[in-house]
Amino acid sequence: MKVCLSCGSPVGPSDTSCPVCQNLLIPITKCPKCNLQFSGNFKYCPKCGTACKVTYAVADIANYTPPELKMVYVRGGEFTMGNEFHGAHTVKLDDFYLANIQVTQSLYKQIMQRNPSKMRGENKPIESITWHDAIIFCNALSLAENKTPCYRAGSIIDLDSITLDNFAWSNFSCDWKANGYRLPTEAEWEYAARGGERLLPFRYSGSNDINEVAWYGENSDITTHDVGMKKPNSLGFYDMSGNVEEWCWDLFENYRVTAQKNPKGAESGLLHVKRGGSWLDDQTQCGVFFRSSASEQAKGSTLGFRLACSTLENKK
């Protein structure tokens, strides 16, 4: 019999919430062979392949409180970006800050007064966001907090006030010294996902066990989840593997094998980098080295973003 682990009440096979405490329910399976516990109606254990069946239901973390968005300081350093299969090369980065969680639907709606997400939830990551949407939000949040925006289209910083066919976008630029919010570069993203200067040798961000740190195709129950429900990595970053992919600043290019400092991607191109994998992806796509790309107007329920900034003080 299934029971709600929040209050202990019996739960019917078709119930989506506890009939007593009203908490949302997700199926939980425990493998009879390796004891791995995972969510979702899966017939086989993702770790050892043993046949399984759902044994009970659990409230979707009844007392869950989403982590507060914080800009985490990441000390710069030199590291080998990529690996033997993904163009290993030396990169040196300056210090930067990165948000501990993905931008939530609540924050996006508060600033932009709209929510394009297909899988609604205040604490779920914003998704169905284009690269331009992410850029526009970064400036809007910067202005709301009296920070100097990083991005300009010509002389315009209120990017939400102009349409994408406005000629000003042809003179688009980023002020990397401003104290406003921006997208991380691909190098910053990978460096932070791997633990910064510690560079822990994990396949995923924070663990070699994907179920500890990521919502992905085999445990997501075909949906996004509230941010910060999985284990963070050593720097305190949640969901850098799985949940939603994250836009990066860079235009996609094949890795250069020469050493680089603060690389920012190709100077021209049609595709922007996205990293981290999503609720729909397999284990490989959620790895810290995996790269993918999409046009700047691409969007979908698998794609969101995370905030970065160069400094918390305006050094201009």
Residue pairs with C-beta under 8 A, 6 or more apart in sequence:
1 10
1 56
2 10
2 11
2 12
2 13
2 54
2 55
2 56
2 57
3 9
3 10
3 11
3 56
3 57
4 10
4 11
4 18
4 20
4 21
4 23
4 25
4 57
4 58
4 59
5 56
5 57
5 58
5 59
6 18
6 21
6 23
6 58
6 59
6 62
7 18
7 20
7 21
7 23
7 59
9 18
9 19
9 20
9 21
11 18
11 19
11 25
11 57
12 19
15 25
15 57
16 24
16 25
17 23
17 24
17 25
18 25
18 59
21 59
21 62
23 59
23 60
23 62
24 59
24 60
25 57
25 58
25 59
25 60
26 39
26 40
26 57
26 58
26 60
26 221
27 39
27 40
27 41
27 54
27 57
27 221
28 37
28 38
28 39
28 54
28 55
28 56
28 57
28 58
29 37
29 38
29 39
29 40
29 41
29 42
29 45
29 52
29 53
29 54
29 55
30 36
30 37
30 52
30 55
31 37
31 38
31 45
31 47
31 48
31 50
31 52
32 50
32 52
33 45
33 48
33 50
34 45
34 47
34 48
34 50
36 45
36 46
36 47
36 48
36 211
38 45
38 46
38 211
38 218
38 219
39 219
39 220
39 221
40 218
40 219
40 220
40 221
41 54
41 221
42 52
42 218
42 219
43 51
43 52
43 53
44 50
44 51
44 52
45 51
45 52
46 210
46 211
46 218
46 219
47 211
61 226
61 229
64 226
64 229
66 101
66 104
66 123
66 226
66 227
66 228
67 100
67 101
67 227
67 228
67 238
69 99
69 100
69 101
69 103
69 104
69 107
69 307
70 99
70 100
70 236
71 97
71 98
71 99
71 100
71 307
71 309
71 312
72 97
72 98
72 99
72 100
72 235
72 236
72 237
73 95
73 97
74 95
74 96
74 97
74 98
74 188
74 191
74 192
74 196
74 235
75 95
75 196
75 197
76 92
76 93
76 94
76 95
76 96
76 197
77 92
77 93
77 191
77 196
77 197
78 90
78 91
78 92
78 93
79 90
79 91
79 93
79 191
79 194
79 197
79 199
80 88
80 89
80 90
80 91
81 88
81 89
81 90
81 91
81 187
81 190
81 191
81 255
82 88
82 89
82 190
82 255
82 289
83 289
85 289
86 255
86 289
86 290
86 291
87 254
87 255
87 257
89 255
89 256
89 257
89 258
89 259
89 260
90 259
90 260
91 187
91 191
91 259
91 260
91 261
91 263
92 259
92 260
92 261
92 262
93 187
93 188
93 191
93 261
93 262
94 262
94 310
96 184
96 188
96 308
96 309
96 310
97 308
97 309
97 310
97 311
97 312
98 184
98 188
98 189
98 192
98 237
98 306
98 307
98 308
99 306
99 307
99 308
100 228
100 232
100 236
100 237
100 238
101 227
101 228
101 238
101 239
101 306
102 125
102 126
102 227
102 238
102 239
102 243
102 244
102 246
102 304
102 305
102 306
103 125
103 126
103 137
103 304
103 305
103 306
103 307
104 122
104 123
104 124
104 125
104 126
104 227
105 115
105 117
105 120
105 121
105 122
105 123
105 124
105 125
105 126
106 122
106 123
107 126
107 141
108 114
108 115
108 126
108 129
108 137
109 115
111 137
111 140
111 141
111 144
112 136
112 137
112 140
112 160
115 126
116 126
116 127
116 128
116 129
116 133
116 299
117 124
117 126
117 127
117 128
117 301
118 127
118 128
118 301
119 127
119 223
119 224
119 301
121 224
121 226
123 226
123 227
124 224
124 225
124 226
124 227
125 224
125 227
125 239
125 243
125 244
125 304
126 304
126 305
127 224
127 244
127 299
127 300
127 301
127 302
127 303
127 304
128 299
128 300
128 301
128 303
129 137
129 247
129 299
129 303
129 304
129 305
130 296
130 297
130 298
130 299
131 247
131 272
131 294
131 296
131 297
131 298
132 164
132 296
132 297
133 299
134 183
134 247
134 305
135 151
135 159
135 183
136 159
136 160
137 305
138 149
138 150
138 151
138 180
138 181
138 182
138 183
138 307
139 149
139 150
139 151
139 157
139 158
139 159
139 160
139 180
139 181
140 158
140 159
140 160
141 180
141 181
141 307
142 148
142 149
142 150
142 178
142 180
142 181
143 149
143 157
143 158
147 178
147 179
147 180
147 181
147 314
148 175
148 178
148 179
148 180
148 314
148 316
149 157
149 175
149 178
149 180
150 174
150 175
150 176
150 178
150 180
150 181
150 182
150 309
150 310
151 157
151 159
151 172
151 173
151 174
151 175
151 180
151 182
152 171
152 172
152 173
152 174
152 175
153 159
153 162
153 166
153 168
153 169
153 171
153 172
154 167
154 168
154 171
155 168
156 162
156 168
162 168
162 169
164 297
174 182
174 249
175 316
176 182
176 310
177 310
177 311
177 315
177 316
178 310
178 314
178 316
179 309
179 310
179 311
179 312
179 313
179 314
179 315
180 309
181 307
181 308
181 309
182 249
182 307
182 308
182 309
182 310
183 247
183 248
183 249
183 305
183 306
183 307
183 308
184 192
184 246
184 248
184 249
184 306
184 308
185 248
185 249
185 250
185 262
185 263
185 264
185 265
185 308
186 248
186 249
186 250
186 263
186 265
186 273
186 275
186 291
187 260
187 262
187 263
188 308
189 240
189 246
189 248
189 275
189 276
189 306
190 275
190 288
190 289
192 235
192 237
192 240
193 205
193 233
193 237
193 240
193 241
193 275
193 276
193 288
194 200
194 202
194 205
194 288
195 202
195 206
195 233
195 234
195 235
196 234
196 235
198 234
200 206
200 233
200 234
202 208
202 233
202 288
203 210
203 287
203 288
204 210
204 213
204 214
204 241
204 242
204 283
204 286
204 287
204 288
205 213
205 214
205 233
205 237
205 240
205 241
205 276
205 288
206 212
206 213
206 231
206 232
206 233
206 234
206 237
206 240
206 241
207 213
207 231
207 233
210 216
210 241
210 242
210 283
210 286
211 219
212 230
212 231
213 230
213 231
213 232
213 233
213 239
213 240
213 241
213 242
214 230
214 239
214 241
214 242
214 243
214 277
214 286
215 224
215 225
215 229
215 230
215 239
215 242
215 243
215 279
216 241
216 242
216 277
216 278
216 279
216 280
216 281
216 282
216 283
216 285
216 286
217 279
217 280
217 281
217 282
218 282
218 283
220 242
220 243
220 279
220 280
222 279
222 280
223 279
224 243
224 244
224 279
224 301
225 243
225 279
227 238
227 239
227 243
228 238
228 239
229 238
230 238
230 239
230 242
230 243
232 238
233 240
239 276
240 246
240 276
240 288
240 306
241 276
241 277
241 286
241 287
241 288
242 276
242 277
242 278
242 279
242 281
242 286
243 276
243 278
243 279
243 304
244 276
244 278
244 279
244 301
244 302
244 303
244 304
245 274
245 275
245 276
245 277
245 278
245 281
245 292
245 302
245 303
245 304
246 274
246 275
246 276
246 303
246 304
246 305
246 306
247 272
247 273
247 274
247 303
247 304
247 305
248 265
248 272
248 273
248 274
248 275
249 264
249 265
249 272
249 273
250 263
250 264
250 265
250 266
250 272
250 273
251 265
251 266
251 267
251 268
251 269
251 270
251 271
251 272
251 273
252 265
252 266
252 269
252 271
252 272
252 273
252 291
252 293
253 265
253 266
253 269
256 263
265 273
270 295
270 296
271 293
271 294
271 295
272 293
272 294
272 295
272 296
273 291
273 292
273 293
274 292
274 293
274 294
274 303
275 290
275 291
275 292
276 286
277 285
277 286
277 287
277 290
278 285
278 286
278 302
278 303
279 302
280 301
280 302
281 302
284 290
285 292
294 303
